Amino acid sequence: MAKRSPHQQRIVRDYYKNRDAIMLQKLGEMIGDLYLAEGKARERLWKRVVQALENLDVPAARIEHIVQSDNPSLVADLLKTLMKRE
């Protein structure tokens, strides 16, 4: 693996330092898309939502409940809770 320049090291360090904030922002964007998506696009979005929730350390049981309900408003409520925690 090639050495990283100091600039690249700073970028990587800052990404991991702000990872939760980045995931919260992406999750918010995906919620809006979920309300509008249908069919296969909706299925792909749900997979991305699951990945974002896992990165935010949401319990697996809660993720499973949200996905099975197929209700974007539950994700929005969870996002509000996570943003308060932040």
C-alpha positions in Angstrom: 0.0 0.0 0.0 1.3 3.4 -1.0 2.1 6.0 1.7 -0.4 8.8 2.1 0.6 12.4 1.9 0.0 14.5 5.0 -3.0 16.1 3.2 -4.5 12.7 2.5 -3.9 11.6 6.1 -5.8 14.7 7.3 -8.7 14.0 4.9 -9.0 10.4 6.2 -8.7 11.5 9.8 -11.3 14.2 9.4 -13.7 11.8 7.7 -13.6 9.3 10.6 -13.8 12.1 13.1 -17.0 13.4 11.4 -18.4 10.0 10.4 -21.5 10.2 12.5 -22.5 13.6 11.3 -21.9 12.5 7.7 -24.1 9.4 8.2 -26.9 11.5 9.8 -26.9 13.8 6.8 -26.9 10.9 4.3 -29.7 9.3 6.3 -31.8 12.5 6.1 -31.3 12.6 2.4 -32.3 9.0 2.0 -35.5 9.5 4.0 -36.8 12.0 1.5 -35.9 9.7 -1.4 -37.7 6.8 0.4 -41.0 8.7 0.4 -40.8 9.1 -3.4 -39.2 5.8 -4.5 -41.1 2.8 -5.7 -40.2 -0.8 -6.7 -36.6 -1.8 -7.0 -35.3 1.7 -6.3 -37.0 1.6 -2.9 -35.5 -1.8 -2.1 -32.0 -0.4 -2.9 -32.7 2.6 -0.7 -33.7 0.5 2.2 -30.4 -1.4 1.9 -28.5 1.9 2.1 -30.6 3.0 5.0 -29.8 -0.3 6.8 -26.1 0.3 6.2 -26.3 3.8 7.5 -28.1 2.7 10.6 -25.6 0.0 11.3 -22.8 2.6 10.9 -24.6 4.7 13.6 -24.7 1.7 16.0 -28.5 1.3 16.0 -29.5 -2.0 17.5 -30.2 -4.7 14.9 -33.7 -5.5 16.3 -34.7 -1.8 15.8 -33.3 -1.8 12.3 -35.2 -5.0 11.5 -38.5 -3.6 12.8 -38.1 -0.4 10.8 -37.3 -2.2 7.6 -40.2 -4.7 8.0 -42.6 -1.9 8.5 -41.5 -0.2 5.3 -42.4 3.1 6.8 -40.0 6.1 6.1 -41.6 8.1 9.0 -40.1 5.6 11.5 -36.7 6.3 10.1 -37.4 10.0 10.3 -38.4 9.7 14.0 -35.2 7.7 14.7 -33.2 10.3 12.9 -34.6 13.0 15.2 -33.6 10.9 18.2 -30.1 10.3 16.8 -29.6 14.0 16.1 -30.5 14.9 19.7 -28.0 12.3 20.9 -25.3 13.9 18.8 
